[in-house]
Amino acid sequence: MTVGRYLTERAAAVTGGLLLAVCSSLYLAVLGLPWSGLVWLDAAWLTAGALVLASDYMRKKRKEKKLCGQLEALDKKYLIAELSGKPADLEGQLYYSVLREACKSMADEVNEAKETAESYKEYIEDWIHEIKTPIAAADLICRNHDSEVCRRIAGEIRSIDGLVEQVLYYARSENVEKDYFIRETVLSDVVSASIRSFRSVILERRIRLEVGTLPERVWTDEKWMTFILNQIFSNAIKYADKPEPRLTVTSGEEARSVWLCVEDNGCGIRKEDLPRVFEKGFTGGARTNRKATGMGLYLSKKLCTRLGLALEIESERGKFTRVRIGFPVGRYVEAADGHSEKIFLTKL
């Protein structure tokens, strides 16, 4: 609240006070009061009025600052009525009652929406676990009847399984902290687990796979990390368009971080599309693959953020795409009680 705005709101009271002072001065002048006395009287009147206005302005300013601070500190803004005190004036009490009622209604709506979303999420997770059984059975049948048709069907089943897995991780992505276990993991173990999922399609498409030694150890959740790598490998395989497709996996340590790099020589990404590749549902303007959902990189970025990892992507149209995942480096320090504990250098 500025001084000008406050005076504008109090214009009627200020105008009334000035008119009262003028009328009183004229009346006293008619009664014969000397002009010097009138000047002193008006000065005292104006000083008293200014002090009252200044005191009221400062009170309102402090109240506004306190209320804005409370609102800024609140994660759920609709609960502001529970923190703000009940005003002393009647008009303020009326607005306070209306605000409390509106905030209560909003809180009820939010709780109902949360319950509905949670119920739907539980249903989706149950449905995914149920549908995985017939998917696994169909895949096993195809493996036991080796033929060209069965191999093609098995490929489509793998695609279905990947999409189902994507739905499951999307449903859980809002609450990663409830479903992960951070432990020290060798990068090669995570990469090997992910590559095994694509072994058959890599062989079918004759993709040259080059994997470094990957000796680095990182602290992460192996299950979530495998899913992230699956999305990256899936994109690399999906957009492989060279006569001799190649997929390279390397790692290294730089700037107090461990980086895992996955690079392919596929169709690449247009320069104008790069800033948007992590957006939900974005598939790229130049991509003609109708199977793309635009969810793989979006989920990967979201999960990396939740896990405290960095995710970067570089690409040149028609030449390559390089995806880098950055892990904070952990080291042991001696605690005050003599035990070693793990701390993380989170600068990536």
Number of C-alpha atoms within 10 A of each C-alpha: 12 9 12 9 10 15 14 12 11 12 12 11 13 16 11 11 15 16 12 13 18 13 12 15 19 14 12 15 14 10 9 9 13 11 12 8 13 17 12 11 15 16 13 12 15 15 12 12 15 13 11 11 17 13 12 12 17 13 11 14 16 12 14 13 12 13 17 13 11 14 18 12 11 13 9 10 12 18 17 20 20 12 11 15 12 14 12 8 8 9 9 12 14 12 13 17 13 13 17 17 13 14 18 16 12 14 15 12 12 13 11 12 12 12 12 11 12 13 11 13 16 13 11 15 15 12 13 16 12 11 12 15 11 10 17 14 11 15 20 12 13 19 13 9 11 10 11 9 11 17 17 12 15 20 17 13 17 18 14 14 18 17 15 18 16 19 17 18 19 19 17 17 18 12 12 15 11 9 11 14 13 12 12 12 15 16 23 19 14 19 19 12 17 21 17 11 16 16 11 14 14 18 11 11 13 13 19 14 14 13 16 11 11 16 12 16 17 20 18 22 17 21 15 21 20 19 22 24 21 23 19 21 20 17 17 25 20 14 20 20 15 13 10 12 19 21 22 15 20 17 21 14 14 11 10 16 22 22 26 20 17 22 22 26 24 26 21 23 23 16 11 10 15 15 10 13 20 22 16 15 15 17 22 17 10 12 13 10 11 7 9 16 13 16 21 27 23 18 22 25 21 19 24 18 12 14 19 14 20 18 21 12 18 14 21 16 14 14 13 19 22 20 20 20 22 25 27 23 22 18 11 11 12 10 10 7 6 8 9 12 10 10 12 14 12 15 13 17
